[in-house]
Structure formats: C-alpha cells, structure tokens
Amino acid sequence: MNIPFLFCALITAVSAAISLGFSIAAVFNTADEVRNMALYTCARSVALVIASAVPFLTGSTPWLEAIACSMIIVQICDAGIGAVAKDRMKTLGPAGTAVLNLAAVVWLLR
C-alpha cells in the first residue's frame, strides 16, 4: 500500500464514518414518525463503513476506487440536501469532503 492508496482509503473511511455518525444522531434525535427512515439510513451507513474498511484489509485498489466513488456520490447528495435546506455548514462540509475524496481518487489513479 502506497501513500496515495492510504490517503484515499483514509479519506473514504473518515467520510463513511462521519455519515454513520450523522445517521446514528438522527436515530436518537428524531420524532417517532421519521425514526424508521433514520434507521434505514443508519443501516446503509453501516454498510458503507464496513465496505470502506475492506481496502485496508485487502489492499484492493479496484475496491477502493468503487467505495471512494460511492462516498463521493453520497457527499455530493448530502451537499445538495444542505443547499436545499439553506444550511451553509451542511452544504460546505459534505461538498468539501467530496472534493477532497475526488482529489484522493485522482491521486490514486495517477
């Protein structure tokens, strides 16, 4: 595992973990009507965290590329949701993470 691989894997894993953290917070901080939706989101976030750990265990570049691209898409969607909600932090945070993850993927592929 070289430096670009480790950097991309780390950014991807941190991105997935942050998404999981927000999902868990939503489970505990939402009304009963939307708690089920938050639980579904949490389940998907757990899957992304587990998938983002695979490159550390296997050293698989194709797997890392796939999960990194998945997290870039998730973060772009999260930034879009933040923009619709007119919440600057929920827009810029995910957008910045998506750009950083994209840069890491480009570095990995070079």
C-alpha positions as CSV (number, residue, x, y, z in Angstrom):
1,M,0.0,0.0,0.0
2,N,1.5,3.3,-1.1
3,I,0.8,6.8,0.2
4,P,-1.9,7.7,-2.4
5,F,-3.7,4.4,-1.6
6,L,-3.6,5.0,2.1
7,F,-4.7,8.7,1.8
8,C,-7.6,7.8,-0.4
9,A,-8.6,4.9,1.9
10,L,-8.4,7.1,5.0
11,I,-10.4,9.9,3.5
12,T,-13.0,7.4,2.3
13,A,-13.3,5.7,5.7
14,V,-13.5,9.0,7.5
15,S,-16.2,10.2,5.2
16,A,-18.2,7.0,5.7
17,A,-17.7,7.2,9.5
18,I,-19.0,10.8,9.5
19,S,-22.0,9.8,7.6
20,L,-22.7,7.0,10.0
21,G,-22.3,9.4,12.9
22,F,-25.0,11.7,11.5
23,S,-27.2,8.7,10.8
24,I,-26.9,7.5,14.4
25,A,-27.6,11.0,15.7
26,A,-30.7,11.1,13.5
27,V,-32.0,7.9,15.1
28,F,-31.7,9.4,18.6
29,N,-32.8,12.9,17.8
30,T,-35.9,12.4,15.6
31,A,-39.6,12.1,16.3
32,D,-41.1,8.6,16.1
33,E,-42.6,9.3,12.6
34,V,-39.2,9.6,11.0
35,R,-37.2,7.3,13.2
36,N,-37.8,4.4,10.9
37,M,-36.3,6.3,8.0
38,A,-33.3,7.3,10.1
39,L,-32.8,3.6,11.0
40,Y,-32.8,2.7,7.3
41,T,-30.2,5.4,6.7
42,C,-28.2,4.1,9.6
43,A,-28.2,0.6,8.2
44,R,-26.9,1.8,4.8
45,S,-24.2,3.9,6.5
46,V,-23.0,0.9,8.5
47,A,-22.6,-1.0,5.2
48,L,-20.5,1.9,3.8
49,V,-18.3,1.9,6.8
50,I,-17.7,-1.8,6.5
51,A,-17.0,-1.5,2.8
52,S,-14.6,1.3,3.4
53,A,-12.6,-0.9,5.7
54,V,-12.0,-3.6,3.1
55,P,-9.2,-1.8,1.2
56,F,-7.2,-1.6,4.5
57,L,-7.6,-5.4,4.9
58,T,-7.1,-6.4,1.3
59,G,-5.1,-3.7,-0.4
60,S,-7.6,-3.8,-3.3
61,T,-7.3,-0.7,-5.5
62,P,-10.4,-1.5,-7.5
63,W,-12.4,-1.9,-4.4
64,L,-11.1,1.4,-3.0
65,E,-11.9,3.1,-6.3
66,A,-15.5,1.8,-6.1
67,I,-16.2,2.7,-2.4
68,A,-14.4,6.1,-2.8
69,C,-16.7,6.9,-5.8
70,S,-19.7,5.8,-3.8
71,M,-18.8,8.1,-0.9
72,I,-18.2,11.0,-3.4
73,I,-21.7,10.5,-4.6
74,V,-23.1,10.3,-1.1
75,Q,-21.3,13.5,-0.1
76,I,-22.5,15.4,-3.2
77,C,-26.0,14.3,-2.5
78,D,-25.6,15.4,1.2
79,A,-24.3,18.8,0.0
80,G,-27.3,19.1,-2.3
81,I,-29.6,18.4,0.6
82,G,-27.8,21.0,2.7
83,A,-28.2,23.5,-0.1
84,V,-31.9,22.9,-0.4
85,A,-32.2,23.3,3.4
86,K,-30.2,26.5,3.1
87,D,-27.8,25.3,5.7
88,R,-24.3,26.5,4.9
89,M,-22.4,24.0,7.1
90,K,-24.4,21.1,5.8
91,T,-23.6,22.2,2.3
92,L,-20.0,23.1,2.6
93,G,-18.9,20.3,4.8
94,P,-20.0,17.4,2.5
95,A,-19.0,19.4,-0.6
96,G,-15.5,19.8,0.8
97,T,-15.3,16.2,1.7
98,A,-16.4,15.2,-1.8
99,V,-13.8,17.4,-3.4
100,L,-11.1,16.0,-1.0
101,N,-12.2,12.5,-1.8
102,L,-12.2,13.2,-5.5
103,A,-8.7,14.6,-5.3
104,A,-7.6,11.5,-3.4
105,V,-9.0,9.2,-6.1
106,V,-7.3,11.3,-8.9
107,W,-4.0,11.0,-7.0
108,L,-4.6,7.2,-6.5
109,L,-5.2,6.7,-10.3
110,R,-2.0,8.6,-11.3
